[in-house]
Amino acid sequence: MCKFCKAILKLLVVLLLFIAGTFAIYWFNADMKLVRVIYDKMQPHYDNLQKDRKL
């Protein structure tokens, strides 16, 4: 098999893995779950900040 064909095959495999990975992130809503974890860890910091004005 020629080098060009091997390179194209590797590129297609990487592309397929990338699409499968992003689809799994979308399917399981993993991005919003990660944002929620970060938000929950940052909330005490923002709660303790000095406020300039009351709402």
All heavy atoms as atom14 arrays in JSON, in Angstrom:
{
  "sequence": "MCKFCKAILKLLVVLLLFIAGTFAIYWFNADMKLVRVIYDKMQPHYDNLQKDRKL",
  "atom14_mask": [
    [1, 1, 1, 1, 1, 1, 1, 1, 0, 0, 0, 0, 0, 0],
    [1, 1, 1, 1, 1, 1, 0, 0, 0, 0, 0, 0, 0, 0],
    [1, 1, 1, 1, 1, 1, 1, 1, 1, 0, 0, 0, 0, 0],
    [1, 1, 1, 1, 1, 1, 1, 1, 1, 1, 1, 0, 0, 0],
    [1, 1, 1, 1, 1, 1, 0, 0, 0, 0, 0, 0, 0, 0],
    [1, 1, 1, 1, 1, 1, 1, 1, 1, 0, 0, 0, 0, 0],
    [1, 1, 1, 1, 1, 0, 0, 0, 0, 0, 0, 0, 0, 0],
    [1, 1, 1, 1, 1, 1, 1, 1, 0, 0, 0, 0, 0, 0],
    [1, 1, 1, 1, 1, 1, 1, 1, 0, 0, 0, 0, 0, 0],
    [1, 1, 1, 1, 1, 1, 1, 1, 1, 0, 0, 0, 0, 0],
    [1, 1, 1, 1, 1, 1, 1, 1, 0, 0, 0, 0, 0, 0],
    [1, 1, 1, 1, 1, 1, 1, 1, 0, 0, 0, 0, 0, 0],
    [1, 1, 1, 1, 1, 1, 1, 0, 0, 0, 0, 0, 0, 0],
    [1, 1, 1, 1, 1, 1, 1, 0, 0, 0, 0, 0, 0, 0],
    [1, 1, 1, 1, 1, 1, 1, 1, 0, 0, 0, 0, 0, 0],
    [1, 1, 1, 1, 1, 1, 1, 1, 0, 0, 0, 0, 0, 0],
    [1, 1, 1, 1, 1, 1, 1, 1, 0, 0, 0, 0, 0, 0],
    [1, 1, 1, 1, 1, 1, 1, 1, 1, 1, 1, 0, 0, 0],
    [1, 1, 1, 1, 1, 1, 1, 1, 0, 0, 0, 0, 0, 0],
    [1, 1, 1, 1, 1, 0, 0, 0, 0, 0, 0, 0, 0, 0],
    [1, 1, 1, 1, 0, 0, 0, 0, 0, 0, 0, 0, 0, 0],
    [1, 1, 1, 1, 1, 1, 1, 0, 0, 0, 0, 0, 0, 0],
    [1, 1, 1, 1, 1, 1, 1, 1, 1, 1, 1, 0, 0, 0],
    [1, 1, 1, 1, 1, 0, 0, 0, 0, 0, 0, 0, 0, 0],
    [1, 1, 1, 1, 1, 1, 1, 1, 0, 0, 0, 0, 0, 0],
    [1, 1, 1, 1, 1, 1, 1, 1, 1, 1, 1, 1, 0, 0],
    [1, 1, 1, 1, 1, 1, 1, 1, 1, 1, 1, 1, 1, 1],
    [1, 1, 1, 1, 1, 1, 1, 1, 1, 1, 1, 0, 0, 0],
    [1, 1, 1, 1, 1, 1, 1, 1, 0, 0, 0, 0, 0, 0],
    [1, 1, 1, 1, 1, 0, 0, 0, 0, 0, 0, 0, 0, 0],
    [1, 1, 1, 1, 1, 1, 1, 1, 0, 0, 0, 0, 0, 0],
    [1, 1, 1, 1, 1, 1, 1, 1, 0, 0, 0, 0, 0, 0],
    [1, 1, 1, 1, 1, 1, 1, 1, 1, 0, 0, 0, 0, 0],
    [1, 1, 1, 1, 1, 1, 1, 1, 0, 0, 0, 0, 0, 0],
    [1, 1, 1, 1, 1, 1, 1, 0, 0, 0, 0, 0, 0, 0],
    [1, 1, 1, 1, 1, 1, 1, 1, 1, 1, 1, 0, 0, 0],
    [1, 1, 1, 1, 1, 1, 1, 0, 0, 0, 0, 0, 0, 0],
    [1, 1, 1, 1, 1, 1, 1, 1, 0, 0, 0, 0, 0, 0],
    [1, 1, 1, 1, 1, 1, 1, 1, 1, 1, 1, 1, 0, 0],
    [1, 1, 1, 1, 1, 1, 1, 1, 0, 0, 0, 0, 0, 0],
    [1, 1, 1, 1, 1, 1, 1, 1, 1, 0, 0, 0, 0, 0],
    [1, 1, 1, 1, 1, 1, 1, 1, 0, 0, 0, 0, 0, 0],
    [1, 1, 1, 1, 1, 1, 1, 1, 1, 0, 0, 0, 0, 0],
    [1, 1, 1, 1, 1, 1, 1, 0, 0, 0, 0, 0, 0, 0],
    [1, 1, 1, 1, 1, 1, 1, 1, 1, 1, 0, 0, 0, 0],
    [1, 1, 1, 1, 1, 1, 1, 1, 1, 1, 1, 1, 0, 0],
    [1, 1, 1, 1, 1, 1, 1, 1, 0, 0, 0, 0, 0, 0],
    [1, 1, 1, 1, 1, 1, 1, 1, 0, 0, 0, 0, 0, 0],
    [1, 1, 1, 1, 1, 1, 1, 1, 0, 0, 0, 0, 0, 0],
    [1, 1, 1, 1, 1, 1, 1, 1, 1, 0, 0, 0, 0, 0],
    [1, 1, 1, 1, 1, 1, 1, 1, 1, 0, 0, 0, 0, 0],
    [1, 1, 1, 1, 1, 1, 1, 1, 0, 0, 0, 0, 0, 0],
    [1, 1, 1, 1, 1, 1, 1, 1, 1, 1, 1, 0, 0, 0],
    [1, 1, 1, 1, 1, 1, 1, 1, 1, 0, 0, 0, 0, 0],
    [1, 1, 1, 1, 1, 1, 1, 1, 0, 0, 0, 0, 0, 0]
  ],
  "atom14_positions": [
    [[0.85, -1.18, 0.0], [0.0, 0.0, 0.0], [0.9, 1.24, 0.0], [1.9, 1.29, 0.68], [-0.9, -0.03, 1.24], [-2.08, 0.87, 1.13], [-3.0, 0.95, 2.68], [-4.38, -0.06, 2.31], [0.0, 0.0, 0.0], [0.0, 0.0, 0.0], [0.0, 0.0, 0.0], [0.0, 0.0, 0.0], [0.0, 0.0, 0.0], [0.0, 0.0, 0.0]],
    [[0.5, 2.22, -0.75], [1.34, 3.41, -0.86], [1.26, 4.27, 0.4], [0.34, 4.15, 1.21], [0.91, 4.21, -2.08], [-0.77, 4.85, -1.99], [0.0, 0.0, 0.0], [0.0, 0.0, 0.0], [0.0, 0.0, 0.0], [0.0, 0.0, 0.0], [0.0, 0.0, 0.0], [0.0, 0.0, 0.0], [0.0, 0.0, 0.0], [0.0, 0.0, 0.0]],
    [[2.25, 5.13, 0.58], [2.31, 5.99, 1.77], [1.12, 6.94, 1.82], [0.59, 7.23, 2.88], [3.62, 6.78, 1.77], [4.83, 5.96, 2.09], [6.06, 6.84, 2.16], [7.29, 6.01, 2.48], [8.48, 6.85, 2.6], [0.0, 0.0, 0.0], [0.0, 0.0, 0.0], [0.0, 0.0, 0.0], [0.0, 0.0, 0.0], [0.0, 0.0, 0.0]],
    [[0.72, 7.42, 0.65], [-0.4, 8.35, 0.59], [-1.68, 7.68, 1.06], [-2.47, 8.28, 1.81], [-0.56, 8.87, -0.84], [-1.69, 9.83, -1.01], [-1.61, 11.11, -0.47], [-2.85, 9.46, -1.68], [-2.65, 12.01, -0.62], [-3.9, 10.35, -1.82], [-3.79, 11.63, -1.3], [0.0, 0.0, 0.0], [0.0, 0.0, 0.0], [0.0, 0.0, 0.0]],
    [[-1.9, 6.43, 0.67], [-3.1, 5.7, 1.08], [-3.1, 5.45, 2.58], [-4.14, 5.55, 3.23], [-3.19, 4.38, 0.33], [-3.43, 4.57, -1.44], [0.0, 0.0, 0.0], [0.0, 0.0, 0.0], [0.0, 0.0, 0.0], [0.0, 0.0, 0.0], [0.0, 0.0, 0.0], [0.0, 0.0, 0.0], [0.0, 0.0, 0.0], [0.0, 0.0, 0.0]],
    [[-1.93, 5.15, 3.15], [-1.83, 4.94, 4.6], [-2.13, 6.23, 5.35], [-2.8, 6.22, 6.38], [-0.44, 4.44, 4.97], [-0.2, 3.01, 4.58], [1.18, 2.55, 5.01], [1.43, 1.12, 4.58], [2.78, 0.66, 4.96], [0.0, 0.0, 0.0], [0.0, 0.0, 0.0], [0.0, 0.0, 0.0], [0.0, 0.0, 0.0], [0.0, 0.0, 0.0]],
    [[-1.64, 7.34, 4.82], [-1.88, 8.63, 5.46], [-3.37, 8.97, 5.42], [-3.93, 9.45, 6.4], [-1.07, 9.72, 4.78], [0.0, 0.0, 0.0], [0.0, 0.0, 0.0], [0.0, 0.0, 0.0], [0.0, 0.0, 0.0], [0.0, 0.0, 0.0], [0.0, 0.0, 0.0], [0.0, 0.0, 0.0], [0.0, 0.0, 0.0], [0.0, 0.0, 0.0]],
    [[-4.02, 8.73, 4.28], [-5.46, 8.99, 4.15], [-6.24, 8.09, 5.1], [-7.19, 8.54, 5.75], [-5.92, 8.79, 2.68], [-5.31, 9.84, 1.78], [-7.44, 8.81, 2.58], [-5.75, 11.26, 2.07], [0.0, 0.0, 0.0], [0.0, 0.0, 0.0], [0.0, 0.0, 0.0], [0.0, 0.0, 0.0], [0.0, 0.0, 0.0], [0.0, 0.0, 0.0]],
    [[-5.84, 6.83, 5.21], [-6.51, 5.9, 6.11], [-6.38, 6.35, 7.56], [-7.36, 6.34, 8.32], [-5.95, 4.49, 5.94], [-6.61, 3.41, 6.78], [-8.07, 3.27, 6.41], [-5.87, 2.09, 6.61], [0.0, 0.0, 0.0], [0.0, 0.0, 0.0], [0.0, 0.0, 0.0], [0.0, 0.0, 0.0], [0.0, 0.0, 0.0], [0.0, 0.0, 0.0]],
    [[-5.19, 6.78, 7.96], [-4.99, 7.28, 9.33], [-5.82, 8.52, 9.58], [-6.41, 8.68, 10.65], [-3.51, 7.58, 9.57], [-2.67, 6.34, 9.73], [-1.22, 6.7, 10.01], [-0.36, 5.45, 10.11], [1.04, 5.77, 10.36], [0.0, 0.0, 0.0], [0.0, 0.0, 0.0], [0.0, 0.0, 0.0], [0.0, 0.0, 0.0], [0.0, 0.0, 0.0]],
    [[-5.88, 9.4, 8.6], [-6.68, 10.62, 8.73], [-8.16, 10.28, 8.89], [-8.85, 10.88, 9.72], [-6.46, 11.52, 7.52], [-7.17, 12.86, 7.54], [-6.66, 13.71, 8.7], [-6.98, 13.58, 6.23], [0.0, 0.0, 0.0], [0.0, 0.0, 0.0], [0.0, 0.0, 0.0], [0.0, 0.0, 0.0], [0.0, 0.0, 0.0], [0.0, 0.0, 0.0]],
    [[-8.64, 9.32, 8.13], [-10.04, 8.91, 8.25], [-10.34, 8.28, 9.61], [-11.4, 8.53, 10.19], [-10.41, 7.94, 7.13], [-10.57, 8.56, 5.75], [-10.8, 7.47, 4.71], [-11.67, 9.58, 5.72], [0.0, 0.0, 0.0], [0.0, 0.0, 0.0], [0.0, 0.0, 0.0], [0.0, 0.0, 0.0], [0.0, 0.0, 0.0], [0.0, 0.0, 0.0]],
    [[-9.41, 7.49, 10.13], [-9.6, 6.89, 11.45], [-9.65, 7.96, 12.52], [-10.52, 7.94, 13.41], [-8.49, 5.85, 11.73], [-8.49, 5.44, 13.19], [-8.65, 4.64, 10.83], [0.0, 0.0, 0.0], [0.0, 0.0, 0.0], [0.0, 0.0, 0.0], [0.0, 0.0, 0.0], [0.0, 0.0, 0.0], [0.0, 0.0, 0.0], [0.0, 0.0, 0.0]],
    [[-8.73, 8.92, 12.46], [-8.72, 10.02, 13.42], [-10.02, 10.83, 13.33], [-10.62, 11.19, 14.35], [-7.48, 10.92, 13.21], [-7.59, 12.21, 14.0], [-6.22, 10.17, 13.58], [0.0, 0.0, 0.0], [0.0, 0.0, 0.0], [0.0, 0.0, 0.0], [0.0, 0.0, 0.0], [0.0, 0.0, 0.0], [0.0, 0.0, 0.0], [0.0, 0.0, 0.0]],
    [[-10.46, 11.09, 12.12], [-11.7, 11.85, 11.92], [-12.9, 11.08, 12.48], [-13.76, 11.66, 13.15], [-11.9, 12.15, 10.44], [-13.11, 13.0, 10.08], [-12.98, 14.38, 10.7], [-13.24, 13.11, 8.59], [0.0, 0.0, 0.0], [0.0, 0.0, 0.0], [0.0, 0.0, 0.0], [0.0, 0.0, 0.0], [0.0, 0.0, 0.0], [0.0, 0.0, 0.0]],
    [[-12.95, 9.78, 12.24], [-14.03, 8.95, 12.76], [-14.02, 8.93, 14.29], [-15.08, 9.05, 14.92], [-13.91, 7.53, 12.22], [-15.0, 6.56, 12.66], [-16.34, 6.99, 12.1], [-14.66, 5.16, 12.23], [0.0, 0.0, 0.0], [0.0, 0.0, 0.0], [0.0, 0.0, 0.0], [0.0, 0.0, 0.0], [0.0, 0.0, 0.0], [0.0, 0.0, 0.0]],
    [[-12.84, 8.8, 14.9], [-12.75, 8.83, 16.37], [-13.17, 10.19, 16.93], [-13.83, 10.26, 17.96], [-11.34, 8.48, 16.81], [-10.92, 7.03, 16.61], [-9.44, 6.86, 16.94], [-11.77, 6.11, 17.43], [0.0, 0.0, 0.0], [0.0, 0.0, 0.0], [0.0, 0.0, 0.0], [0.0, 0.0, 0.0], [0.0, 0.0, 0.0], [0.0, 0.0, 0.0]],
    [[-12.8, 11.26, 16.25], [-13.19, 12.6, 16.68], [-14.7, 12.77, 16.64], [-15.32, 13.27, 17.59], [-12.51, 13.66, 15.8], [-12.92, 15.06, 16.14], [-12.43, 15.68, 17.27], [-13.79, 15.76, 15.32], [-12.81, 16.98, 17.59], [-14.18, 17.04, 15.63], [-13.69, 17.65, 16.77], [0.0, 0.0, 0.0], [0.0, 0.0, 0.0], [0.0, 0.0, 0.0]],
    [[-15.31, 12.32, 15.55], [-16.77, 12.43, 15.42], [-17.46, 11.58, 16.47], [-18.44, 12.01, 17.09], [-17.21, 12.06, 13.99], [-16.75, 13.14, 13.02], [-18.72, 11.88, 13.91], [-16.93, 12.79, 11.57], [0.0, 0.0, 0.0], [0.0, 0.0, 0.0], [0.0, 0.0, 0.0], [0.0, 0.0, 0.0], [0.0, 0.0, 0.0], [0.0, 0.0, 0.0]],
    [[-16.97, 10.37, 16.7], [-17.56, 9.49, 17.7], [-17.42, 10.1, 19.1], [-18.35, 10.05, 19.91], [-16.9, 8.12, 17.66], [0.0, 0.0, 0.0], [0.0, 0.0, 0.0], [0.0, 0.0, 0.0], [0.0, 0.0, 0.0], [0.0, 0.0, 0.0], [0.0, 0.0, 0.0], [0.0, 0.0, 0.0], [0.0, 0.0, 0.0], [0.0, 0.0, 0.0]],
    [[-16.27, 10.7, 19.39], [-16.06, 11.33, 20.7], [-16.97, 12.52, 20.92], [-17.58, 12.65, 21.98], [0.0, 0.0, 0.0], [0.0, 0.0, 0.0], [0.0, 0.0, 0.0], [0.0, 0.0, 0.0], [0.0, 0.0, 0.0], [0.0, 0.0, 0.0], [0.0, 0.0, 0.0], [0.0, 0.0, 0.0], [0.0, 0.0, 0.0], [0.0, 0.0, 0.0]],
    [[-17.08, 13.38, 19.93], [-17.95, 14.55, 20.08], [-19.41, 14.14, 20.15], [-20.2, 14.77, 20.85], [-17.74, 15.56, 18.95], [-17.91, 14.92, 17.69], [-16.35, 16.18, 19.03], [0.0, 0.0, 0.0], [0.0, 0.0, 0.0], [0.0, 0.0, 0.0], [0.0, 0.0, 0.0], [0.0, 0.0, 0.0], [0.0, 0.0, 0.0], [0.0, 0.0, 0.0]],
    [[-19.8, 13.08, 19.44], [-21.17, 12.6, 19.52], [-21.46, 12.05, 20.9], [-22.56, 12.28, 21.45], [-21.45, 11.54, 18.46], [-22.86, 11.04, 18.49], [-23.89, 11.82, 18.01], [-23.16, 9.81, 19.03], [-25.2, 11.38, 18.05], [-24.46, 9.35, 19.09], [-25.48, 10.14, 18.58], [0.0, 0.0, 0.0], [0.0, 0.0, 0.0], [0.0, 0.0, 0.0]],
    [[-20.51, 11.35, 21.49], [-20.7, 10.81, 22.84], [-20.84, 11.95, 23.85], [-21.66, 11.88, 24.76], [-19.54, 9.9, 23.22], [0.0, 0.0, 0.0], [0.0, 0.0, 0.0], [0.0, 0.0, 0.0], [0.0, 0.0, 0.0], [0.0, 0.0, 0.0], [0.0, 0.0, 0.0], [0.0, 0.0, 0.0], [0.0, 0.0, 0.0], [0.0, 0.0, 0.0]],
    [[-20.04, 12.99, 23.7], [-20.16, 14.16, 24.58], [-21.54, 14.78, 24.43], [-22.19, 15.13, 25.42], [-19.04, 15.18, 24.26], [-17.69, 14.63, 24.71], [-19.33, 16.53, 24.91], [-16.51, 15.44, 24.25], [0.0, 0.0, 0.0], [0.0, 0.0, 0.0], [0.0, 0.0, 0.0], [0.0, 0.0, 0.0], [0.0, 0.0, 0.0], [0.0, 0.0, 0.0]],
    [[-22.02, 14.91, 23.2], [-23.35, 15.46, 22.95], [-24.44, 14.55, 23.53], [-25.38, 15.01, 24.17], [-23.55, 15.64, 21.45], [-24.97, 15.88, 21.04], [-25.57, 17.12, 21.23], [-25.74, 14.87, 20.47], [-26.88, 17.34, 20.87], [-27.05, 15.08, 20.1], [-27.61, 16.32, 20.3], [-28.92, 16.53, 19.95], [0.0, 0.0, 0.0], [0.0, 0.0, 0.0]],
    [[-24.34, 13.26, 23.29], [-25.37, 12.3, 23.69], [-25.55, 12.26, 25.2], [-26.67, 12.22, 25.71], [-25.01, 10.92, 23.17], [-26.09, 9.91, 23.38], [-26.18, 9.03, 24.41], [-27.24, 9.71, 22.57], [-27.31, 8.28, 24.27], [-27.99, 8.66, 23.16], [-27.7, 10.29, 21.39], [-29.16, 8.21, 22.61], [-28.88, 9.83, 20.86], [-29.6, 8.81, 21.46]],
    [[-24.44, 12.26, 25.94], [-24.51, 12.17, 27.4], [-24.51, 13.54, 28.08], [-24.45, 13.61, 29.3], [-23.35, 11.32, 27.92], [-23.45, 9.9, 27.51], [-22.57, 9.37, 26.58], [-24.45, 9.08, 28.01], [-22.66, 8.05, 26.19], [-24.55, 7.76, 27.63], [-23.65, 7.25, 26.7], [0.0, 0.0, 0.0], [0.0, 0.0, 0.0], [0.0, 0.0, 0.0]],
    [[-24.55, 14.61, 27.31], [-24.59, 15.98, 27.83], [-23.41, 16.23, 28.78], [-23.54, 16.9, 29.8], [-25.93, 16.22, 28.53], [-26.26, 17.68, 28.64], [-25.71, 18.51, 27.91], [-27.14, 18.02, 29.56], [0.0, 0.0, 0.0], [0.0, 0.0, 0.0], [0.0, 0.0, 0.0], [0.0, 0.0, 0.0], [0.0, 0.0, 0.0], [0.0, 0.0, 0.0]],
    [[-22.26, 15.69, 28.42], [-21.08, 15.75, 29.29], [-20.55, 17.17, 29.45], [-20.0, 17.51, 30.5], [-19.98, 14.84, 28.74], [0.0, 0.0, 0.0], [0.0, 0.0, 0.0], [0.0, 0.0, 0.0], [0.0, 0.0, 0.0], [0.0, 0.0, 0.0], [0.0, 0.0, 0.0], [0.0, 0.0, 0.0], [0.0, 0.0, 0.0], [0.0, 0.0, 0.0]],
    [[-20.71, 18.0, 28.45], [-20.2, 19.36, 28.57], [-20.95, 20.15, 29.64], [-20.33, 20.84, 30.46], [-20.25, 20.09, 27.23], [-21.63, 20.09, 26.6], [-22.47, 19.26, 26.98], [-21.87, 20.94, 25.7], [0.0, 0.0, 0.0], [0.0, 0.0, 0.0], [0.0, 0.0, 0.0], [0.0, 0.0, 0.0], [0.0, 0.0, 0.0], [0.0, 0.0, 0.0]],
    [[-22.26, 20.01, 29.71], [-23.02, 20.72, 30.73], [-22.8, 20.12, 32.11], [-22.84, 20.83, 33.11], [-24.51, 20.72, 30.39], [-24.86, 21.62, 29.24], [-24.62, 23.36, 29.67], [-23.16, 23.76, 28.78], [0.0, 0.0, 0.0], [0.0, 0.0, 0.0], [0.0, 0.0, 0.0], [0.0, 0.0, 0.0], [0.0, 0.0, 0.0], [0.0, 0.0, 0.0]],
    [[-22.54, 18.83, 32.18], [-22.23, 18.21, 33.47], [-20.9, 18.74, 33.99], [-20.76, 19.0, 35.2], [-22.19, 16.69, 33.33], [-23.57, 16.11, 33.09], [-23.51, 14.62, 32.89], [-24.91, 14.1, 32.59], [-24.92, 12.67, 32.3], [0.0, 0.0, 0.0], [0.0, 0.0, 0.0], [0.0, 0.0, 0.0], [0.0, 0.0, 0.0], [0.0, 0.0, 0.0]],
    [[-19.92, 18.92, 33.11], [-18.64, 19.48, 33.51], [-18.79, 20.93, 33.95], [-18.22, 21.35, 34.96], [-17.63, 19.38, 32.37], [-16.26, 19.99, 32.63], [-15.56, 19.25, 33.78], [-15.42, 19.97, 31.39], [0.0, 0.0, 0.0], [0.0, 0.0, 0.0], [0.0, 0.0, 0.0], [0.0, 0.0, 0.0], [0.0, 0.0, 0.0], [0.0, 0.0, 0.0]],
    [[-19.59, 21.7, 33.22], [-19.82, 23.1, 33.59], [-20.49, 23.17, 34.96], [-20.17, 24.03, 35.79], [-20.67, 23.81, 32.52], [-21.2, 25.13, 33.01], [-19.86, 24.0, 31.25], [0.0, 0.0, 0.0], [0.0, 0.0, 0.0], [0.0, 0.0, 0.0], [0.0, 0.0, 0.0], [0.0, 0.0, 0.0], [0.0, 0.0, 0.0], [0.0, 0.0, 0.0]],
    [[-21.4, 22.26, 35.25], [-22.09, 22.26, 36.54], [-21.11, 21.98, 37.68], [-21.19, 22.61, 38.74], [-23.2, 21.19, 36.54], [-24.03, 21.19, 37.79], [-24.76, 22.49, 37.91], [-25.35, 22.6, 39.22], [-26.13, 23.58, 39.59], [-26.41, 24.55, 38.75], [-26.61, 23.62, 40.8], [0.0, 0.0, 0.0], [0.0, 0.0, 0.0], [0.0, 0.0, 0.0]],
    [[-20.18, 21.05, 37.48], [-19.18, 20.75, 38.5], [-18.31, 21.98, 38.75], [-18.05, 22.34, 39.91], [-18.33, 19.54, 38.08], [-17.12, 19.37, 38.98], [-19.17, 18.28, 38.09], [0.0, 0.0, 0.0], [0.0, 0.0, 0.0], [0.0, 0.0, 0.0], [0.0, 0.0, 0.0], [0.0, 0.0, 0.0], [0.0, 0.0, 0.0], [0.0, 0.0, 0.0]],
    [[-17.87, 22.63, 37.69], [-17.04, 23.83, 37.84], [-17.83, 24.94, 38.53], [-17.31, 25.63, 39.41], [-16.51, 24.29, 36.47], [-15.54, 23.24, 35.91], [-15.83, 25.65, 36.56], [-15.15, 23.46, 34.48], [0.0, 0.0, 0.0], [0.0, 0.0, 0.0], [0.0, 0.0, 0.0], [0.0, 0.0, 0.0], [0.0, 0.0, 0.0], [0.0, 0.0, 0.0]],
    [[-19.08, 25.11, 38.13], [-19.94, 26.14, 38.73], [-20.11, 25.9, 40.23], [-20.01, 26.83, 41.02], [-21.29, 26.14, 38.03], [-22.27, 27.14, 38.58], [-22.22, 28.48, 38.19], [-23.25, 26.76, 39.49], [-23.11, 29.4, 38.7], [-24.14, 27.68, 40.0], [-24.08, 29.0, 39.6], [-24.95, 29.91, 40.1], [0.0, 0.0, 0.0], [0.0, 0.0, 0.0]],
    [[-20.36, 24.66, 40.61], [-20.55, 24.34, 42.03], [-19.28, 24.59, 42.84], [-19.35, 24.99, 44.0], [-20.99, 22.89, 42.2], [-22.43, 22.68, 41.76], [-23.18, 23.68, 41.65], [-22.8, 21.51, 41.51], [0.0, 0.0, 0.0], [0.0, 0.0, 0.0], [0.0, 0.0, 0.0], [0.0, 0.0, 0.0], [0.0, 0.0, 0.0], [0.0, 0.0, 0.0]],
    [[-18.12, 24.37, 42.25], [-16.86, 24.61, 42.96], [-16.54, 26.1, 43.05], [-15.9, 26.54, 44.0], [-15.73, 23.86, 42.29], [-15.87, 22.37, 42.38], [-14.55, 21.68, 42.32], [-14.74, 20.19, 42.33], [-14.86, 19.64, 43.65], [0.0, 0.0, 0.0], [0.0, 0.0, 0.0], [0.0, 0.0, 0.0], [0.0, 0.0, 0.0], [0.0, 0.0, 0.0]],
    [[-16.98, 26.9, 42.08], [-16.69, 28.33, 42.07], [-17.71, 29.15, 42.87], [-17.42, 30.27, 43.27], [-16.65, 28.86, 40.63], [-15.49, 28.33, 39.82], [-13.89, 28.79, 40.49], [-13.91, 30.53, 40.28], [0.0, 0.0, 0.0], [0.0, 0.0, 0.0], [0.0, 0.0, 0.0], [0.0, 0.0, 0.0], [0.0, 0.0, 0.0], [0.0, 0.0, 0.0]],
    [[-18.9, 28.61, 43.09], [-19.96, 29.36, 43.76], [-19.57, 29.87, 45.15], [-19.86, 31.04, 45.45], [-21.24, 28.52, 43.83], [-22.45, 29.31, 44.2], [-22.77, 30.39, 43.19], [-22.62, 30.22, 42.0], [-23.2, 31.53, 43.68], [0.0, 0.0, 0.0], [0.0, 0.0, 0.0], [0.0, 0.0, 0.0], [0.0, 0.0, 0.0], [0.0, 0.0, 0.0]],
    [[-18.92, 29.1, 46.02], [-18.53, 29.64, 47.32], [-17.58, 30.84, 47.22], [-17.67, 31.78, 48.0], [-17.84, 28.48, 48.02], [-18.37, 27.26, 47.36], [-18.64, 27.65, 45.96], [0.0, 0.0, 0.0], [0.0, 0.0, 0.0], [0.0, 0.0, 0.0], [0.0, 0.0, 0.0], [0.0, 0.0, 0.0], [0.0, 0.0, 0.0], [0.0, 0.0, 0.0]],
    [[-16.73, 30.83, 46.22], [-15.82, 31.97, 46.02], [-16.61, 33.23, 45.71], [-16.36, 34.3, 46.28], [-14.84, 31.66, 44.89], [-14.06, 32.85, 44.43], [-13.08, 33.43, 45.2], [-14.14, 33.59, 43.3], [-12.59, 34.48, 44.55], [-13.22, 34.58, 43.39], [0.0, 0.0, 0.0], [0.0, 0.0, 0.0], [0.0, 0.0, 0.0], [0.0, 0.0, 0.0]],
    [[-17.57, 33.13, 44.78], [-18.35, 34.3, 44.41], [-19.32, 34.72, 45.51], [-19.65, 35.9, 45.62], [-19.09, 34.05, 43.1], [-18.16, 34.04, 41.92], [-17.91, 32.88, 41.21], [-17.48, 35.19, 41.53], [-17.03, 32.87, 40.14], [-16.61, 35.19, 40.47], [-16.38, 34.03, 39.78], [-15.52, 34.02, 38.74], [0.0, 0.0, 0.0], [0.0, 0.0, 0.0]],
    [[-19.75, 33.79, 46.34], [-20.61, 34.14, 47.46], [-19.86, 34.95, 48.5], [-20.45, 35.79, 49.2], [-21.18, 32.88, 48.11], [-22.27, 32.25, 47.27], [-22.8, 32.93, 46.36], [-22.58, 31.08, 47.51], [0.0, 0.0, 0.0], [0.0, 0.0, 0.0], [0.0, 0.0, 0.0], [0.0, 0.0, 0.0], [0.0, 0.0, 0.0], [0.0, 0.0, 0.0]],
    [[-18.56, 34.74, 48.63], [-17.76, 35.43, 49.66], [-17.18, 36.75, 49.19], [-16.55, 37.44, 49.98], [-16.62, 34.52, 50.13], [-17.14, 33.34, 50.92], [-18.18, 33.43, 51.56], [-16.44, 32.25, 50.85], [0.0, 0.0, 0.0], [0.0, 0.0, 0.0], [0.0, 0.0, 0.0], [0.0, 0.0, 0.0], [0.0, 0.0, 0.0], [0.0, 0.0, 0.0]],
    [[-17.37, 37.13, 47.95], [-16.84, 38.4, 47.46], [-17.59, 39.56, 48.08], [-18.79, 39.48, 48.37], [-16.96, 38.47, 45.94], [-16.01, 37.63, 45.12], [-16.31, 37.79, 43.65], [-14.57, 37.98, 45.4], [0.0, 0.0, 0.0], [0.0, 0.0, 0.0], [0.0, 0.0, 0.0], [0.0, 0.0, 0.0], [0.0, 0.0, 0.0], [0.0, 0.0, 0.0]],
    [[-16.85, 40.65, 48.28], [-17.45, 41.88, 48.82], [-18.34, 42.5, 47.75], [-17.93, 42.66, 46.6], [-16.35, 42.85, 49.19], [-16.83, 44.1, 49.88], [-16.72, 43.94, 51.39], [-16.02, 43.08, 51.85], [-17.42, 44.77, 52.1], [0.0, 0.0, 0.0], [0.0, 0.0, 0.0], [0.0, 0.0, 0.0], [0.0, 0.0, 0.0], [0.0, 0.0, 0.0]],
    [[-19.57, 42.82, 48.1], [-20.52, 43.4, 47.14], [-20.51, 44.91, 47.27], [-20.45, 45.47, 48.37], [-21.93, 42.88, 47.4], [-22.11, 41.39, 47.62], [-21.78, 40.56, 46.46], [-22.2, 39.14, 46.56], [-21.54, 38.23, 47.42], [0.0, 0.0, 0.0], [0.0, 0.0, 0.0], [0.0, 0.0, 0.0], [0.0, 0.0, 0.0], [0.0, 0.0, 0.0]],
    [[-20.58, 45.6, 46.14], [-20.63, 47.06, 46.13], [-22.02, 47.58, 46.46], [-22.19, 48.59, 47.12], [-20.23, 47.6, 44.76], [-18.76, 47.38, 44.47], [-18.06, 46.84, 45.34], [-18.32, 47.73, 43.37], [0.0, 0.0, 0.0], [0.0, 0.0, 0.0], [0.0, 0.0, 0.0], [0.0, 0.0, 0.0], [0.0, 0.0, 0.0], [0.0, 0.0, 0.0]],
    [[-23.02, 46.9, 45.97], [-24.39, 47.35, 46.16], [-25.31, 46.16, 46.38], [-25.01, 45.05, 45.97], [-24.86, 48.17, 44.96], [-24.65, 47.49, 43.65], [-24.86, 48.43, 42.51], [-24.03, 47.98, 41.41], [-24.36, 48.07, 40.16], [-25.5, 48.63, 39.82], [-23.57, 47.64, 39.22], [0.0, 0.0, 0.0], [0.0, 0.0, 0.0], [0.0, 0.0, 0.0]],
    [[-26.42, 46.43, 47.0], [-27.38, 45.39, 47.25], [-28.41, 45.38, 46.11], [-28.79, 46.43, 45.6], [-28.09, 45.61, 48.58], [-27.16, 45.48, 49.75], [-27.9, 45.67, 51.05], [-26.9, 45.58, 52.2], [-27.55, 45.74, 53.48], [0.0, 0.0, 0.0], [0.0, 0.0, 0.0], [0.0, 0.0, 0.0], [0.0, 0.0, 0.0], [0.0, 0.0, 0.0]],
    [[-28.86, 44.23, 45.79], [-29.87, 44.13, 44.74], [-31.26, 44.22, 45.31], [-31.53, 43.85, 46.39], [-29.71, 42.81, 43.97], [-28.39, 42.68, 43.23], [-28.31, 41.28, 42.59], [-28.26, 43.72, 42.15], [0.0, 0.0, 0.0], [0.0, 0.0, 0.0], [0.0, 0.0, 0.0], [0.0, 0.0, 0.0], [0.0, 0.0, 0.0], [0.0, 0.0, 0.0]]
  ]
}
